[in-house]
Every structure is written in structure tokens, then in C-alpha cells.
């Protein structure tokens, strides 16, 4: 897939083999982040430096997100383990099969 995007007023033609990625939306996200950094930066800061600072901000946000997802997955794993133990304690043990049931040789 080939698409044109605009970041900081410059148009780029980019290609991607990933069809499930919305490149124009990603470009708008990057452009907005660069605008935020540019608005806070000293006047005259070049676009390269603005891009590097925006990338660092995005990478920092991504890392915080990764940690939150990892923590959530750990919690889910603990919950599944606890639930499994509870369920196993409630189910009859395989070695107890037939206990309490009347069989052919049992008295009625």
C-alpha cells in the first residue's frame, strides 16, 4: 500500500505492507505530537530536534502503556490461577470416582 501523508507541512509518500495500519491516522498523531513539542520549545527549534523530542515522548508513553498492560496481564494470570485452584477444590477428585454411588456389589 502506498499513501501520502503530511507532517509539519511536508508531504511524504510512504509504503507499507501492513494493510491493517491506518497510516494517515498515524501521521496525524505524529504531527499533533510534534506540534505540541514545537509549541513548548524555544523559538527557532529545528524540525529534526522537534521530531526527536516528539519520538522520545511517544516512546515514553508507549513504555508506560507496556508496563500497565504487563501489570494487568499479571493480575489476570493470578486471577486465573486462583480461580483454577478454587474450581479444582470444588470438583471431585478423579481417585474419588464412584465413592458414594451404588454399584453392582453394593447393598441397597
GULOMAR-6694 format. One record per residue (C-alpha): residue in three letters; x negated, y, z; residue number from 1. Coordinates in Angstrom, 1 decimal. Example, Ala and Ser with C-alpha at 12.3 -4.5 7.8 and 13.67 -1.06 7.14 Angstrom:
% GULOMAR-6694
+------+--------+--------+--------+------+
| resn |     px |     py |     pz | resi |
+------+--------+--------+--------+------+
|  ALA |  -12.3 |   -4.5 |    7.8 |    1 |
|  SER |  -13.7 |   -1.1 |    7.1 |    2 |
+------+--------+--------+--------+------+
//
This chain:
% GULOMAR-6694
+------+--------+--------+--------+------+
| resn |     px |     py |     pz | resi |
+------+--------+--------+--------+------+
|  UNK |    0.0 |    0.0 |    0.0 |    1 |
|  UNK |   -1.3 |    3.4 |   -0.9 |    2 |
|  UNK |    0.1 |    6.6 |    0.7 |    3 |
|  UNK |   -0.7 |   10.3 |    1.0 |    4 |
|  UNK |   -0.9 |   11.8 |    4.5 |    5 |
|  UNK |   -1.7 |   15.3 |    5.7 |    6 |
|  UNK |   -3.7 |   16.0 |    8.8 |    7 |
|  UNK |   -4.7 |   19.6 |    9.8 |    8 |
|  UNK |   -3.5 |   20.8 |    6.4 |    9 |
|  UNK |   -5.7 |   18.4 |    4.5 |   10 |
|  UNK |   -4.2 |   15.7 |    2.3 |   11 |
|  UNK |   -5.7 |   12.3 |    2.3 |   12 |
|  UNK |   -4.9 |    9.2 |    0.2 |   13 |
|  UNK |   -5.2 |    6.1 |    2.3 |   14 |
|  UNK |   -4.7 |    2.4 |    1.6 |   15 |
|  UNK |   -3.5 |   -0.3 |    3.9 |   16 |
|  UNK |   -2.8 |   -4.0 |    3.6 |   17 |
|  UNK |   -0.6 |   -3.8 |    6.7 |   18 |
|  UNK |    2.9 |   -3.4 |    5.5 |   19 |
|  UNK |    4.4 |   -3.1 |    9.0 |   20 |
|  UNK |    2.5 |    0.1 |    9.8 |   21 |
|  UNK |    4.1 |    3.5 |    9.2 |   22 |
|  UNK |    1.0 |    5.5 |    8.1 |   23 |
|  UNK |    2.8 |    8.8 |    7.7 |   24 |
|  UNK |    4.1 |    8.5 |   11.2 |   25 |
|  UNK |    0.6 |    7.7 |   12.5 |   26 |
|  UNK |   -0.7 |   10.7 |   10.6 |   27 |
|  UNK |    1.9 |   12.9 |   12.2 |   28 |
|  UNK |    0.9 |   11.6 |   15.6 |   29 |
|  UNK |   -2.8 |   12.2 |   15.0 |   30 |
|  UNK |   -2.0 |   15.7 |   13.5 |   31 |
|  UNK |    0.0 |   16.6 |   16.6 |   32 |
|  UNK |   -2.7 |   15.4 |   18.9 |   33 |
|  UNK |   -5.3 |   17.4 |   17.0 |   34 |
|  UNK |   -3.1 |   20.4 |   17.2 |   35 |
|  UNK |   -2.8 |   20.0 |   21.0 |   36 |
|  UNK |   -6.5 |   19.8 |   21.4 |   37 |
|  UNK |   -7.1 |   22.7 |   19.0 |   38 |
|  UNK |   -4.6 |   24.9 |   20.9 |   39 |
|  UNK |   -6.5 |   24.3 |   24.1 |   40 |
|  UNK |  -10.0 |   24.5 |   22.6 |   41 |
|  UNK |  -12.1 |   27.7 |   22.4 |   42 |
|  UNK |  -11.5 |   29.6 |   19.1 |   43 |
|  UNK |  -13.5 |   28.5 |   16.1 |   44 |
|  UNK |  -14.0 |   24.9 |   17.2 |   45 |
|  UNK |  -14.6 |   22.9 |   14.0 |   46 |
|  UNK |  -12.1 |   20.2 |   12.9 |   47 |
|  UNK |  -14.7 |   17.4 |   13.4 |   48 |
|  UNK |  -15.1 |   18.2 |   17.1 |   49 |
|  UNK |  -11.3 |   18.6 |   17.4 |   50 |
|  UNK |  -10.9 |   15.2 |   15.8 |   51 |
|  UNK |  -13.4 |   13.6 |   18.2 |   52 |
|  UNK |  -11.7 |   15.1 |   21.2 |   53 |
|  UNK |   -8.3 |   14.0 |   20.0 |   54 |
|  UNK |   -9.7 |   10.5 |   19.4 |   55 |
|  UNK |  -11.0 |   10.4 |   23.0 |   56 |
|  UNK |   -7.6 |   11.5 |   24.3 |   57 |
|  UNK |   -5.8 |    8.8 |   22.2 |   58 |
|  UNK |   -8.3 |    6.2 |   23.3 |   59 |
|  UNK |   -7.9 |    7.2 |   27.0 |   60 |
|  UNK |   -4.1 |    6.9 |   26.7 |   61 |
|  UNK |   -4.5 |    3.5 |   24.9 |   62 |
|  UNK |   -6.7 |    2.2 |   27.7 |   63 |
|  UNK |   -4.2 |    3.3 |   30.4 |   64 |
|  UNK |   -1.5 |    1.6 |   28.4 |   65 |
|  UNK |   -3.6 |   -1.6 |   28.1 |   66 |
|  UNK |   -4.1 |   -1.7 |   31.9 |   67 |
|  UNK |   -0.4 |   -1.1 |   32.5 |   68 |
|  UNK |    0.5 |   -3.9 |   30.1 |   69 |
|  UNK |   -2.1 |   -6.2 |   31.7 |   70 |
|  UNK |   -0.8 |   -5.5 |   35.2 |   71 |
|  UNK |    2.8 |   -6.1 |   34.0 |   72 |
|  UNK |    1.8 |   -9.4 |   32.4 |   73 |
|  UNK |    0.0 |  -10.5 |   35.7 |   74 |
|  UNK |    3.2 |   -9.7 |   37.6 |   75 |
|  UNK |    5.3 |  -11.7 |   35.1 |   76 |
|  UNK |    2.9 |  -14.6 |   35.4 |   77 |
|  UNK |    3.1 |  -14.6 |   39.2 |   78 |
|  UNK |    6.9 |  -14.4 |   39.0 |   79 |
|  UNK |    7.0 |  -17.4 |   36.6 |   80 |
|  UNK |    4.6 |  -19.4 |   38.8 |   81 |
|  UNK |    6.8 |  -18.6 |   41.9 |   82 |
|  UNK |   10.0 |  -19.5 |   40.0 |   83 |
|  UNK |    8.5 |  -22.7 |   38.8 |   84 |
|  UNK |    7.5 |  -23.7 |   42.3 |   85 |
|  UNK |   10.9 |  -22.9 |   43.6 |   86 |
|  UNK |   12.6 |  -24.9 |   40.9 |   87 |
|  UNK |   10.3 |  -27.8 |   41.4 |   88 |
|  UNK |   11.1 |  -27.8 |   45.1 |   89 |
|  UNK |   14.8 |  -27.9 |   44.3 |   90 |
|  UNK |   14.6 |  -30.7 |   41.8 |   91 |
|  UNK |   14.5 |  -34.4 |   42.9 |   92 |
|  UNK |   11.0 |  -35.9 |   42.8 |   93 |
|  UNK |   10.6 |  -38.4 |   40.0 |   94 |
|  UNK |    9.5 |  -41.0 |   42.6 |   95 |
|  UNK |   12.8 |  -40.5 |   44.4 |   96 |
|  UNK |   14.9 |  -41.5 |   41.4 |   97 |
|  UNK |   17.7 |  -43.9 |   42.4 |   98 |
|  UNK |   17.5 |  -43.1 |   46.1 |   99 |
|  UNK |   20.9 |  -42.8 |   47.5 |  100 |
|  UNK |   22.6 |  -44.4 |   44.4 |  101 |
|  UNK |   24.3 |  -47.7 |   44.5 |  102 |
|  UNK |   22.6 |  -50.3 |   42.3 |  103 |
|  UNK |   23.4 |  -53.9 |   41.4 |  104 |
|  UNK |   21.8 |  -55.2 |   44.6 |  105 |
|  UNK |   23.1 |  -52.5 |   46.9 |  106 |
|  UNK |   26.0 |  -53.2 |   49.3 |  107 |
|  UNK |   29.2 |  -51.3 |   48.8 |  108 |
+------+--------+--------+--------+------+
//
